[in-house]
């Protein structure tokens, strides 16, 4: 019974992933026009040496790992003037989710968006 349930979960995950891949991509330019979005996109470009083109892409999808995540967070924290803990990037699994969480953190801390 456990094996069957595990297979069902695996199939559901695969189906979700396939559906996500088939959906039209959310291009970075659509939501990364403010200071926070631009800082995050530049950090991803510089640290990962890739152009982030899809807000649904995860750090792993873009070739990142936990060590690179630390570099991205350090750079974004420095540029934005707020503390962005590692758990923020672990919980916000896509680029778009991370940008939204960083924006929220900037707004909560009252940092200027200039």
C-alpha positions in Angstrom: 0.0 0.0 0.0 2.8 2.4 0.8 4.5 1.7 -2.5 1.3 2.4 -4.4 0.8 5.7 -2.5 4.4 6.6 -3.2 3.9 5.9 -6.9 0.7 8.0 -6.9 2.5 10.9 -5.3 5.4 10.6 -7.8 3.0 10.5 -10.7 1.1 13.6 -9.3 4.4 15.4 -9.0 5.4 14.5 -12.5 2.1 15.6 -13.9 2.3 18.9 -12.0 5.8 19.5 -13.3 4.8 18.7 -16.9 1.8 21.0 -16.6 4.0 23.8 -15.3 6.5 23.3 -18.1 3.7 23.4 -20.7 2.2 26.6 -19.3 3.3 29.9 -20.9 6.3 31.2 -19.1 6.2 34.3 -16.9 9.0 36.3 -18.3 11.2 38.2 -16.0 10.6 41.6 -17.6 6.9 41.4 -16.7 7.5 41.8 -12.9 11.2 42.7 -12.3 11.0 46.4 -13.2 11.3 47.8 -9.6 14.5 48.1 -7.6 14.0 44.8 -5.7 13.4 42.9 -8.9 16.3 44.4 -10.7 18.7 43.7 -7.8 17.6 40.1 -7.6 17.8 39.5 -11.3 21.3 41.0 -11.4 22.4 38.9 -8.5 21.1 35.8 -10.3 22.9 36.9 -13.5 26.2 37.6 -11.8 26.3 34.6 -9.4 24.8 31.9 -11.7 26.1 33.4 -15.0 22.6 32.8 -16.6 19.9 35.2 -17.7 16.8 34.6 -15.5 14.0 34.5 -18.1 11.2 32.7 -16.2 9.7 33.8 -12.9 8.7 30.1 -12.3 12.3 28.9 -12.5 13.8 27.6 -9.3 17.3 28.1 -8.1 18.1 24.5 -9.1 16.5 25.0 -12.5 18.9 27.9 -13.1 21.9 25.8 -12.0 22.2 27.0 -8.4 22.9 25.2 -5.2 23.0 26.1 -1.5 26.5 27.7 -1.7 25.4 29.9 -4.6 22.2 30.7 -2.8 24.3 32.1 0.1 26.1 34.3 -2.4 22.9 35.5 -4.0 21.3 36.3 -0.6 24.4 38.1 0.6 24.5 40.3 -2.5 20.8 41.0 -2.4 20.9 41.8 1.3 23.8 44.2 0.8 22.2 45.9 -2.2 18.8 46.2 -0.7 19.9 47.0 2.9 17.9 44.3 4.5 18.6 40.9 6.0 17.5 38.1 3.7 18.1 34.8 5.6 18.8 31.6 3.7 15.5 30.1 4.7 13.9 32.8 2.6 15.3 31.3 -0.6 14.7 27.8 0.6 11.0 28.5 1.2 10.4 30.6 -1.9 11.2 28.0 -4.5 10.9 30.1 -7.6 12.5 33.3 -8.8 9.1 35.1 -8.7 8.3 33.9 -5.1 11.8 35.0 -3.9 11.3 38.4 -5.5 7.9 38.8 -3.8 9.4 37.7 -0.4 12.3 40.1 -0.8 9.9 43.0 -1.7 7.8 42.2 1.4 11.0 42.2 3.5 12.0 45.6 2.1 8.6 47.1 2.7 8.4 45.7 6.2 11.8 47.2 7.0 10.9 50.5 5.5 13.8 50.5 3.1 13.4 53.0 0.2 12.7 51.5 -3.2 14.8 54.1 -5.1 
